[in-house]
């Protein structure tokens, strides 16, 4: 009897191993199962988010109150400096527009698909994701970029009917092509579970990355639109340099889901169906994402 | 007044399903409730309850049920399928094996044994995530293992209370 029980347990473990290998062979498998679970969990996530947000807000208010006077002084100084820069920037922007007009450059437009509330969940230390309150019903598709008011939030991974799951920038599988605004260095923002590693391409000059440098998306790879703030360098001495996401992954609030910035290359689009396009994006060679 | 036989049967069924239901509830809570922590160091309550129920009432948490709960846990967490799907049944197998050999029964012994299982489970999760082409950093996982070990007595108290109710109901 005990032997039979052991045998049965062995069979069950074998089934688990089989599922594991099935998932490894095709990572997109079981996406529907995950998506329907998201749908089931979304109402609870939405309901519980409100009190948690309130607690966070109160905490933030208290801490910002402490630093208000000191901040006020520095902000005033920064504002003065920013004003002069803004005037210069406006002039430059006009110049760029004129030149682009001369070149008759065609720029793809960003397209909003849907916007909804995000609630970050952390059931395991192995992943970093959030549930958002919009899904296939609202036009959300897999791999679409998700943008919070403060900056890039991540990308859609599993799509349910009225909710979806997004992979956050801090997830260790997240890769975003970025550029350092000040120095112009390009590289990848790679999640490390708690923050972002900036893995940059060979540095072109003698300049160094400094804390406070901002990372913005380059638009490479065609998924994320260019110019979206991603993070700010906090530790320039570690290798690779560390950055904090500008959109706080634990408090995203309302997010926008956008269409992938560039449409997939024509040759991939055999038929006009979206799953085929998702596949095309998924199978795009990885060297496309690095400049 | 004694309850009708049908009510007794329902109560019995509910009592038998209590361990699985408590694990399911833990999965739902940890995967849907946003917690204001940056590191994801929330104790892995589903894993803890699997360990505890496999020790307390191993007949109410057979290996196949652990497999199903593992599939649910993976899907609810948005993780690739196969991580908890493998870890949960393995835990039930290991605890059953250990149960037949361990004679000493004491909270400290249980705690140490559970701690070992938790650390090994998290290392296994780490390896399985890498195998499933989703490599995860070790540090947050180990931090989670630490908080999970600290939460062990709380989970034991919850499980023992459920068990006490369960015995009352089944009678």
Interface residues (C-beta under 8 A of the other chain):
Chain A: X8 X9 X12 X13 X15 X16 X17 X19 X20 X21 X22 X23 X24 X27 X29 X30 X33 X34 X36 X37 X38 X41 X42 X44 X45 X48 X49 X52 X55 X56 X59 X119 X120 X121 X122 X123 X124 X125 X126 X127 X128 X129 X131 X157 X158 X165 X172 X173 X192 X193 X194 X250
Chain B: X27 X28 X30 X31 X32 X33 X34 X35 X36 X37 X38 X39 X40 X41 X42 X44 X63 X64 X66 X67 X70 X71 X72 X73 X74 X75 X76 X77 X78 X79 X80 X81 X82 X83 X85 X86 X89 X90 X92 X93 X96 X122 X125 X126 X128 X129 X131 X132 X133 X134 X135 X136 X137 X139 X140 X141 X142 X143 X144
